[in-house]
């Protein structure tokens, strides 16, 4: 077993243990391996170990990896800040976008999604901690935007994503995740079909599972310490 396979096994055990501890159905929480800045060889190792979903922040870095692999070999999630001039290749080459925070971006993704592909899965990024340096919608702005983009033809609004501020202990970690969970529940009660909470990373995935996460984003605990990123601005951690 390779080192990456061993790390994947440990992370999966953490997820299954947290599911059992907090009364979640087994298999209700999926794992997104955050492969940003990692070489394609590392992704191949993870694929061989049964990992299918990979998260990327930097478009060109991701496209290089996608072109090195067979089409359909992996499911690709764009999890970084997305500028208007990058929406077309993301719409064409990704399965998910977790970081939508503007109607303009959602509309461009919808319009630019190739017709032969299924709708692009998207999540709205919510700034649950109110940090000035973090992207994301303020919680009170989410219902209006969600209602406006829910019917766009080329995308499917799946749920919400957050990157909360680091917290000192487990109980404190749970607070922003609970806020996001409650926000999704309120949107569901308003008639939106949302099934995804993209929340929880290497340091706090147990707290996220406790509060209803359906997808945790883990990078360091699978691939090891990050390398220098490609030439792009770094804005917050996503793993």
C-alpha positions as CSV (number, residue, x, y, z in Angstrom):
1,X,0.0,0.0,0.0
2,X,1.4,3.4,-1.0
3,X,1.7,6.3,1.5
4,X,-1.2,8.1,-0.1
5,X,-3.4,5.0,0.1
6,X,-2.5,4.6,3.8
7,X,-3.5,8.2,4.4
8,X,-6.7,7.9,2.5
9,X,-7.6,4.8,4.6
10,X,-6.9,6.8,7.8
11,X,-9.1,9.7,6.7
12,X,-11.9,7.3,5.6
13,X,-11.7,5.7,9.0
14,X,-12.0,9.1,10.7
15,X,-15.1,9.8,8.6
16,X,-16.8,6.5,9.3
17,X,-16.0,6.8,13.0
18,X,-17.5,10.3,13.1
19,X,-20.6,9.0,11.3
20,X,-21.1,6.3,13.9
21,X,-20.3,8.6,16.8
22,X,-22.9,11.3,15.8
23,X,-25.6,9.0,14.6
24,X,-25.1,9.7,10.9
25,X,-25.9,6.8,8.4
26,X,-22.8,5.0,7.2
27,X,-21.6,6.4,3.9
28,X,-23.6,9.7,4.3
29,X,-20.4,11.8,4.2
30,X,-18.3,11.8,1.1
31,X,-14.6,12.6,0.8
32,X,-13.2,15.3,-1.5
33,X,-9.4,14.9,-1.9
34,X,-8.0,18.4,-2.2
35,X,-5.2,17.9,-4.8
36,X,-4.3,21.6,-5.5
37,X,-0.6,22.0,-6.2
38,X,0.0,18.3,-6.1
39,X,1.5,16.4,-9.0
40,X,-0.6,14.1,-11.3
41,X,1.3,11.1,-9.9
42,X,-0.2,11.7,-6.5
43,X,-3.7,11.8,-8.0
44,X,-3.0,8.5,-9.8
45,X,-2.0,7.0,-6.5
46,X,-5.3,8.2,-5.0
47,X,-7.3,6.9,-7.9
48,X,-5.7,3.5,-7.5
49,X,-6.8,3.6,-3.9
50,X,-10.4,4.2,-4.9
51,X,-10.6,8.0,-4.6
52,X,-12.7,9.5,-7.3
53,X,-13.3,13.2,-6.4
54,X,-10.6,15.8,-6.4
55,X,-10.7,19.5,-5.5
56,X,-8.6,22.1,-7.3
57,X,-8.2,25.9,-6.7
58,X,-6.1,26.9,-9.7
59,X,-7.5,26.5,-13.1
60,X,-4.4,26.0,-15.3
61,X,-2.9,23.6,-12.7
62,X,-6.1,21.6,-12.8
63,X,-6.3,21.6,-16.5
64,X,-2.8,20.1,-16.8
65,X,-3.8,17.3,-14.5
66,X,-7.1,16.7,-16.3
67,X,-5.3,16.4,-19.7
68,X,-2.8,13.9,-18.2
69,X,-5.6,11.6,-17.2
70,X,-8.3,9.8,-19.2
71,X,-11.6,11.6,-19.6
72,X,-14.0,10.5,-16.9
73,X,-11.3,8.9,-14.8
74,X,-11.9,11.4,-11.9
75,X,-14.6,13.8,-10.8
76,X,-13.3,17.4,-10.6
77,X,-14.5,20.0,-8.1
78,X,-13.4,23.7,-8.4
79,X,-13.2,25.0,-4.9
80,X,-11.2,28.3,-5.2
81,X,-12.3,31.8,-5.9
82,X,-13.7,32.0,-9.5
83,X,-13.3,35.1,-11.7
84,X,-15.6,35.9,-14.6
85,X,-12.9,35.3,-17.2
86,X,-12.3,31.8,-15.9
87,X,-15.9,30.5,-16.0
88,X,-15.9,29.1,-19.5
89,X,-13.2,26.4,-19.0
90,X,-14.6,25.6,-15.5
91,X,-18.0,25.2,-17.0
92,X,-16.6,22.8,-19.6
93,X,-14.2,20.7,-17.6
94,X,-15.5,20.5,-14.0
95,X,-18.3,18.5,-12.4
96,X,-18.7,20.8,-9.4
97,X,-18.1,24.4,-8.3
98,X,-18.2,25.0,-4.6
99,X,-17.3,28.7,-4.5
100,X,-20.2,30.6,-6.2
101,X,-21.0,33.9,-4.5
102,X,-22.4,36.1,-7.3
103,X,-25.3,35.8,-9.6
104,X,-23.1,36.8,-12.5
105,X,-20.8,33.8,-12.0
106,X,-23.7,31.4,-11.8
107,X,-25.3,32.8,-15.0
108,X,-22.0,32.6,-16.9
109,X,-21.5,29.0,-15.7
110,X,-25.1,28.1,-16.8
111,X,-24.7,29.8,-20.2
112,X,-21.3,28.3,-20.9
113,X,-22.0,24.7,-19.7
114,X,-21.7,22.5,-22.9
115,X,-25.1,21.1,-23.9
116,X,-23.9,17.5,-24.1
117,X,-23.0,17.6,-20.4
118,X,-25.4,17.3,-17.4
119,X,-26.0,20.5,-15.4
120,X,-22.9,21.7,-13.4
121,X,-23.3,21.1,-9.7
122,X,-22.8,24.3,-7.7
123,X,-22.7,25.3,-4.1
124,X,-22.9,28.8,-2.7
125,X,-20.0,29.8,-0.5
126,X,-21.1,31.4,2.8
127,X,-18.9,33.5,5.0
128,X,-20.1,32.0,8.3
129,X,-17.4,33.6,10.4
130,X,-17.7,37.1,9.0
131,X,-14.0,37.4,8.2
132,X,-13.1,40.3,6.0
133,X,-10.4,38.3,4.3
134,X,-12.6,35.4,3.3
135,X,-14.8,35.1,0.2
136,X,-18.4,34.1,0.5
137,X,-21.9,35.5,0.9
138,X,-23.1,36.9,4.2
139,X,-25.7,34.4,5.5
140,X,-28.6,36.9,5.2
141,X,-27.9,37.3,1.5
142,X,-28.1,33.6,0.7
143,X,-31.9,33.1,0.4
144,X,-32.4,35.8,-2.3
145,X,-29.4,34.6,-4.4
146,X,-30.3,31.0,-4.1
147,X,-33.9,31.6,-5.2
148,X,-32.6,33.6,-8.3
149,X,-30.2,31.0,-9.5
150,X,-32.0,27.8,-8.6
151,X,-33.8,27.6,-12.0
152,X,-30.8,28.3,-14.2
153,X,-30.7,25.6,-16.9
154,X,-27.0,24.8,-17.1
155,X,-26.3,24.5,-13.4
156,X,-27.9,22.6,-10.5
157,X,-27.8,24.3,-7.1
158,X,-26.8,21.5,-4.7
159,X,-26.1,23.3,-1.4
160,X,-23.8,25.4,0.6
161,X,-20.1,25.6,1.4
162,X,-18.1,27.3,4.1
163,X,-14.5,27.8,5.3
164,X,-14.9,28.9,8.9
165,X,-12.2,30.6,11.0
166,X,-10.0,28.2,13.0
167,X,-11.5,27.5,16.4
168,X,-9.8,26.5,19.6
169,X,-11.8,23.5,20.6
170,X,-14.4,21.0,19.3
171,X,-17.5,22.7,20.6
172,X,-16.3,26.0,19.1
173,X,-15.7,24.3,15.7
174,X,-19.3,23.1,15.6
175,X,-20.8,26.5,15.9
176,X,-20.3,27.8,12.3
177,X,-21.1,24.4,10.9
178,X,-24.4,24.4,12.8
179,X,-25.1,27.8,11.3
180,X,-24.6,26.6,7.8
181,X,-26.7,23.5,8.5
182,X,-29.6,25.6,9.8
183,X,-29.3,27.9,6.8
184,X,-29.7,25.0,4.4
185,X,-32.6,23.7,6.4
186,X,-34.4,27.0,6.1
187,X,-33.8,27.1,2.3
188,X,-35.2,23.5,2.0
189,X,-38.3,24.6,3.9
190,X,-38.7,27.4,1.3
191,X,-38.8,24.8,-1.4
192,X,-35.2,24.5,-2.6
193,X,-33.9,21.0,-3.3
194,X,-30.5,21.2,-1.6
195,X,-28.7,18.0,-0.6
196,X,-25.1,19.2,0.0
197,X,-23.2,20.7,2.8
198,X,-19.6,21.1,1.8
199,X,-17.9,21.7,5.1
200,X,-15.1,20.2,7.2
201,X,-11.4,19.9,6.5
202,X,-8.4,18.1,7.9
203,X,-8.5,19.8,11.3
204,X,-12.2,19.9,11.9
205,X,-14.0,17.2,9.9
206,X,-15.4,15.5,13.0
207,X,-17.1,18.7,14.0
208,X,-18.5,19.1,10.5
209,X,-19.8,15.6,10.4
210,X,-21.5,16.2,13.8
211,X,-23.3,19.1,12.3
212,X,-24.5,17.5,9.1
213,X,-21.7,17.8,6.6
214,X,-22.3,15.6,3.5
215,X,-18.8,16.3,2.0
216,X,-15.5,17.0,3.7
217,X,-12.6,18.5,1.9
218,X,-9.2,17.0,2.9
219,X,-5.8,17.8,1.4
220,X,-2.9,17.8,3.9
221,X,-3.9,14.6,5.6
222,X,-4.0,12.8,2.3
223,X,-1.2,14.3,0.2
224,X,1.1,15.7,2.9
225,X,2.1,19.4,3.4
226,X,1.3,21.7,0.6
227,X,3.8,22.8,-2.0
228,X,4.1,26.4,-3.3
229,X,1.0,27.2,-5.3
230,X,1.1,28.1,-9.0
231,X,1.2,31.8,-9.8
232,X,-2.2,32.8,-8.5
233,X,-3.3,34.7,-5.5
234,X,-3.9,32.6,-2.4
235,X,-7.2,33.4,-0.6
236,X,-8.0,31.2,2.4
237,X,-7.6,27.5,2.9
238,X,-9.9,25.0,1.3
239,X,-8.7,21.8,2.8
